[in-house]
Amino acid sequence: MELSAMVDECEAVRAGHSYSLAASIIPSDRLDTVRDAVTALTPRNRSKLHWHDAETTERRLQLVQLVADLDAIEHVAVVLSTRPAERPERRRRHCLGRLLPELHDLGVSRVTAEAREAKQNQRDRQFLDGLRAQGLVPATLRLDHRPGPAEPALAVADIVAGAVLASYSGDGRFRKVVEHKLTELVIDP
């Protein structure tokens, strides 16, 4: 059975500045179930479910409980403590460099990241090519980019990234709900 990973990022700009790239590893036969569960919780006035839009503690707890209740899905979050002046693309490359080989080692063959600007998506693919050239991931590992509204399952990774970074900001209750399904990798710059 093919394993896919949905990947999204979250950034906190405050004391203890951190950046996280999270991946939700989903067996191919569970993707439609995940999409349906996310769609059911997406507000009608929003194009996608997003951690940042969940403004109350109760809503965020509802979102992490959704993630915790999804069967056969594991999560990997790479966290980078950074300096606020560090460029976002540099933070992303640090985390991708740790995350993509980890996903390959876990049996993932297809990675879908939330689309950003075309030039940024191209940089991700070039970075993956560099990892391939170094022998850190095989040529068979695929990386696609999809807009969040077009792939509801991306919201699961967004929720995990948000919950992890909330814990770095002093609120660990969201991370606690999903920690039994979470592998957290920390990069010190």
Kinemage of the C-alpha trace (Angstrom):
@kinemage 1
@onewidth
@group {chain A} dominant
@subgroup {mainchain}
@vectorlist {calphas} color= white
{ca met a 1} P 0.000 0.000 0.000
{ca glu a 2} L 1.315 3.430 -0.935
{ca leu a 3} L 2.007 5.933 1.845
{ca ser a 4} L 1.541 9.617 1.137
{ca ala a 5} L 2.611 12.535 3.277
{ca met a 6} L 0.769 15.840 3.456
{ca val a 7} L 3.166 18.640 4.419
{ca asp a 8} L 2.520 22.129 5.750
{ca glu a 9} L 4.416 24.743 7.710
{ca cys a 10} L 3.797 26.969 10.691
{ca glu a 11} L 5.813 29.867 11.969
{ca ala a 12} L 5.827 31.652 15.322
{ca val a 13} L 7.331 35.110 15.523
{ca arg a 14} L 7.887 35.796 19.220
{ca ala a 15} L 10.320 34.940 21.984
{ca gly a 16} L 11.682 31.466 21.259
{ca his a 17} L 11.003 32.052 17.566
{ca ser a 18} L 10.377 28.719 15.871
{ca tyr a 19} L 9.461 27.284 12.501
{ca ser a 20} L 7.865 23.887 11.992
{ca leu a 21} L 7.293 21.730 8.967
{ca ala a 22} L 4.860 18.905 9.712
{ca ala a 23} L 3.993 15.834 7.701
{ca ser a 24} L 0.940 13.654 8.153
{ca ile a 25} L 1.600 10.169 6.801
{ca ile a 26} L -1.573 8.732 5.331
{ca pro a 27} L -2.078 5.320 3.703
{ca ser a 28} L -3.613 5.729 0.242
{ca asp a 29} L -6.751 3.826 1.234
{ca arg a 30} L -7.417 6.364 4.047
{ca leu a 31} L -7.072 9.583 2.023
{ca asp a 32} L -10.767 9.921 1.169
{ca thr a 33} L -11.754 9.336 4.804
{ca val a 34} L -9.333 12.046 5.931
{ca arg a 35} L -10.592 14.465 3.278
{ca asp a 36} L -14.209 13.857 4.342
{ca ala a 37} L -13.399 14.390 8.040
{ca val a 38} L -11.590 17.660 7.322
{ca thr a 39} L -14.306 18.907 4.991
{ca ala a 40} L -16.947 18.214 7.647
{ca leu a 41} L -15.155 20.613 10.038
{ca thr a 42} L -14.346 23.305 7.476
{ca pro a 43} L -16.447 26.435 8.083
{ca arg a 44} L -18.786 27.192 5.177
{ca asn a 45} L -17.363 30.687 4.820
{ca arg a 46} L -13.766 29.384 4.415
{ca ser a 47} L -12.086 27.734 1.464
{ca lys a 48} L -10.036 25.460 3.726
{ca leu a 49} L -9.593 24.390 7.334
{ca his a 50} L -6.683 26.306 8.861
{ca trp a 51} L -5.127 26.323 12.350
{ca his a 52} L -4.626 30.079 12.300
{ca asp a 53} L -8.350 30.664 11.672
{ca ala a 54} L -9.297 28.659 14.778
{ca glu a 55} L -9.343 31.564 17.194
{ca thr a 56} L -10.673 29.883 20.323
{ca thr a 57} L -9.123 27.241 22.535
{ca glu a 58} L -12.237 25.096 22.141
{ca arg a 59} L -11.985 25.174 18.347
{ca arg a 60} L -8.296 24.304 18.387
{ca leu a 61} L -8.985 21.427 20.764
{ca gln a 62} L -11.678 20.228 18.363
{ca leu a 63} L -9.169 20.305 15.491
{ca val a 64} L -6.433 18.383 17.319
{ca gln a 65} L -9.015 15.848 18.481
{ca leu a 66} L -9.984 15.316 14.831
{ca val a 67} L -6.325 14.591 14.057
{ca ala a 68} L -5.964 12.263 17.061
{ca asp a 69} L -9.081 10.314 16.064
{ca leu a 70} L -7.936 9.582 12.495
{ca asp a 71} L -6.928 5.906 12.346
{ca ala a 72} L -3.655 4.633 10.850
{ca ile a 73} L -2.130 8.088 10.477
{ca glu a 74} L 1.183 9.170 11.986
{ca his a 75} L 2.838 12.578 12.026
{ca val a 76} L 6.381 13.899 11.874
{ca ala a 77} L 7.173 17.480 12.812
{ca val a 78} L 10.544 19.098 12.276
{ca val a 79} L 11.068 22.129 14.491
{ca leu a 80} L 13.769 24.718 13.972
{ca ser a 81} L 14.558 27.354 16.580
{ca thr a 82} L 15.546 30.413 14.620
{ca arg a 83} L 16.468 34.022 14.784
{ca pro a 84} L 13.677 36.341 13.586
{ca ala a 85} L 15.972 37.819 10.900
{ca glu a 86} L 16.580 34.425 9.278
{ca arg a 87} L 14.924 34.165 5.873
{ca pro a 88} L 11.841 31.928 5.575
{ca glu a 89} L 13.291 29.961 2.648
{ca arg a 90} L 16.395 29.117 4.664
{ca arg a 91} L 14.213 27.848 7.518
{ca arg a 92} L 12.172 25.775 5.094
{ca arg a 93} L 15.277 24.210 3.496
{ca his a 94} L 16.671 23.261 6.921
{ca cys a 95} L 13.436 21.495 7.773
{ca leu a 96} L 12.926 19.879 4.348
{ca gly a 97} L 16.477 18.547 4.517
{ca arg a 98} L 15.593 16.680 7.693
{ca leu a 99} L 11.985 15.811 6.854
{ca leu a 100} L 12.235 14.335 3.349
{ca pro a 101} L 14.844 11.645 4.204
{ca glu a 102} L 12.825 10.796 7.331
{ca leu a 103} L 9.663 10.360 5.271
{ca his a 104} L 11.510 8.125 2.812
{ca asp a 105} L 12.823 6.004 5.704
{ca leu a 106} L 9.217 5.621 6.921
{ca gly a 107} L 8.123 4.264 3.533
{ca val a 108} L 6.545 7.386 2.040
{ca ser a 109} L 6.718 7.520 -1.749
{ca arg a 110} L 4.652 10.631 -2.421
{ca val a 111} L 4.819 14.004 -0.658
{ca thr a 112} L 2.223 16.710 -1.207
{ca ala a 113} L 3.085 20.148 0.162
{ca glu a 114} L 0.752 23.104 0.300
{ca ala a 115} L 1.431 25.224 -2.769
{ca arg a 116} L 3.012 28.603 -2.371
{ca glu a 117} L 4.237 30.909 -5.116
{ca ala a 118} L 5.429 29.113 -8.275
{ca lys a 119} L 9.034 30.197 -7.718
{ca gln a 120} L 8.967 28.882 -4.134
{ca asn a 121} L 7.496 25.556 -5.267
{ca gln a 122} L 10.266 25.310 -7.862
{ca arg a 123} L 12.892 25.904 -5.133
{ca asp a 124} L 11.412 23.002 -3.147
{ca arg a 125} L 11.735 20.712 -6.185
{ca gln a 126} L 15.306 21.891 -6.818
{ca phe a 127} L 16.144 21.230 -3.180
{ca leu a 128} L 14.711 17.712 -3.513
{ca asp a 129} L 16.884 17.209 -6.614
{ca gly a 130} L 19.895 18.191 -4.490
{ca leu a 131} L 18.957 15.639 -1.832
{ca arg a 132} L 18.668 13.023 -4.571
{ca ala a 133} L 22.101 13.968 -5.954
{ca gln a 134} L 23.572 13.521 -2.445
{ca gly a 135} L 21.946 10.083 -2.188
{ca leu a 136} L 19.778 11.141 0.770
{ca val a 137} L 16.500 10.236 -0.960
{ca pro a 138} L 15.800 8.083 -4.018
{ca ala a 139} L 14.696 9.382 -7.397
{ca thr a 140} L 11.333 7.675 -6.798
{ca leu a 141} L 10.314 10.062 -3.985
{ca arg a 142} L 7.777 12.450 -5.518
{ca leu a 143} L 7.036 15.987 -4.378
{ca asp a 144} L 3.899 17.734 -5.584
{ca his a 145} L 2.380 21.060 -4.554
{ca arg a 146} L -1.371 21.584 -4.245
{ca pro a 147} L -3.387 24.572 -3.062
{ca gly a 148} L -4.898 24.042 0.392
{ca pro a 149} L -8.498 24.378 -0.838
{ca ala a 150} L -7.868 21.703 -3.500
{ca glu a 151} L -6.475 19.146 -1.013
{ca pro a 152} L -8.334 19.101 2.309
{ca ala a 153} L -5.941 16.497 3.773
{ca leu a 154} L -3.229 19.186 3.929
{ca ala a 155} L -5.136 20.672 6.871
{ca val a 156} L -4.117 17.721 9.045
{ca ala a 157} L -0.429 18.654 8.714
{ca asp a 158} L -1.323 22.316 9.285
{ca ile a 159} L -3.066 21.407 12.550
{ca val a 160} L -0.122 19.298 13.720
{ca ala a 161} L 2.369 22.078 12.910
{ca gly a 162} L 0.205 24.590 14.763
{ca ala a 163} L -0.171 22.354 17.810
{ca val a 164} L 3.558 21.713 17.980
{ca leu a 165} L 4.454 25.396 17.753
{ca ala a 166} L 1.815 26.300 20.334
{ca ser a 167} L 3.734 24.095 22.754
{ca tyr a 168} L 6.901 26.089 22.045
{ca ser a 169} L 4.947 29.224 22.886
{ca gly a 170} L 3.962 27.772 26.258
{ca asp a 171} L 0.626 26.098 25.491
{ca gly a 172} L 1.227 22.360 25.332
{ca arg a 173} L -2.377 21.174 25.667
{ca phe a 174} L -2.914 20.902 21.881
{ca arg a 175} L 0.280 18.923 21.272
{ca lys a 176} L -0.606 16.615 24.164
{ca val a 177} L -3.746 15.450 22.320
{ca val a 178} L -1.718 14.198 19.314
{ca glu a 179} L 1.612 13.314 20.894
{ca his a 180} L 0.885 9.557 20.824
{ca lys a 181} L 0.966 9.773 17.011
{ca leu a 182} L 3.781 12.327 16.727
{ca thr a 183} L 7.497 12.083 16.119
{ca glu a 184} L 9.154 15.432 16.745
{ca leu a 185} L 12.594 16.198 15.344
{ca val a 186} L 14.317 19.332 16.618
{ca ile a 187} L 17.036 21.132 14.674
{ca asp a 188} L 19.306 23.502 16.558
{ca pro a 189} L 20.821 26.062 14.181
